[in-house]
Amino acid sequence: MEIKLNGKLWIEADGKKVIGPGRIELLERIQACGSIRQAALQMSMSYRQAWQMIDDMNTRLEAPVVISQRGGKGGGNAVITEQGEQVIAEFKMFYKKFQQFLLKNSPAINLKSSN
């Protein structure tokens, strides 16, 4: 049996998770399709859950990451702000370094299975 390090990475503010892989995916999907509703559907989550994640990030970070305009005749839209783009880029950089750390520091231990 091979042993390796594994873990999850997220960013906290005041002891509460603000940014993690799921929220980054949501931001990227909003960026790609311009819609919170469509991004939520693509991720199999409710619009309300997606909106709450965005509201949490917009409230707790220094500047909003998403600006949305309610639907109407032409439908609504959502735009990732410059702050949002920076959050995506920085998290991806941290995540890449985290994965490299895990790979580099995994123990070279092989355990025999007791079966």
N, C-alpha and C positions, 0 to 999 in steps of 0.2 A: 504494500500500500504506500503510495506516495503522499507525502505531507507538503502542503504549500500554504503560504499566507493568503488570506482573503480578507476583504473588508469593504465597507461602504463609506462614501465620502459625502458630506453635506456641510453647509456653512450655517452657523448659528449667529443670532444676535440676541443678547439678553437671555441666553440659555434656551432659545427656541429656534427650531429649524426654519431657515428662510429660503435657502437655495439647496437643491439636490438634483439628482439626475432626472427625476420626473418633472420637476418644474422647468428645468432647462429644455427638456423635450417639448413641453407645452409651449414655451416661448418660441422655439424653433418652428414648431408647426403653425403657430400664429403668424410668424414671420413669412412662412411659405405660402399660406392660404389667405391671410388678411382677415381671418375670422376666428373669434373665440369659440363660437358654436361648432364650426367645422373642425377646429383643432381638438375640441373636447370629444366630438364624435369619433375622430380618427384614433383617439386614445381610449375609447370605450369608457368615458367618464361623463357625468352629467355636466350640463352647462353651468349649473350652480356651483359644483365643486371646482371647476376650472376658474370661474369668476372669483370664488373665494381665495384661491391660490394667488391669482393676479392681484386682488385687492390687498392681500397680506403682504406681498412683495412690494407693491406700490406704496403702502403705508409705512413699512418698516425699513425700507432702503432710503438712501439720501434723496433720490429722485424717482419718479415713476418709471417702470420698465415697459408698461403697455399703456397706450392711450386708445380708448375705444369711443366709437360714436354709435349711438343706438340706431337700430333699424328704422326704416321709414319706407317711403316709396321705392327707393333704390336699394334698400337693405343697409345694414350697419357695416362697419368695418373696424378693424383693430390694427394698430401699428406698433411695432416694437420701437421704443425710443433709443436714442444714443446710449443712455444708461443701460437699457436692456441688452443692447448689442455688446456692451462692455462686460456685463454680468455673464453673458453666454461665453464670450471669449476667455475671460478669466477663470471661470469654472472649468472649462474644457482644458485649459493649461494646467490647473491644479489637479484635475482628474488624471491627465496623462502622466504627470509627475508621480501621483499616488500609485498608479498602475506600475510604473517603472520601479518605484520603491518596493512594492510587493514582490515583483519578479526578481529583483536584485537581492532581496533579503530573505527569500524563501529558504527554509532550512533544507539541507541536503540529507534528509533522513528518509529511509525506507523502512517501513514497519511490515513485518510479516503478519498476514491475516491469521487469526486464531481458528478459522474454519477449516 
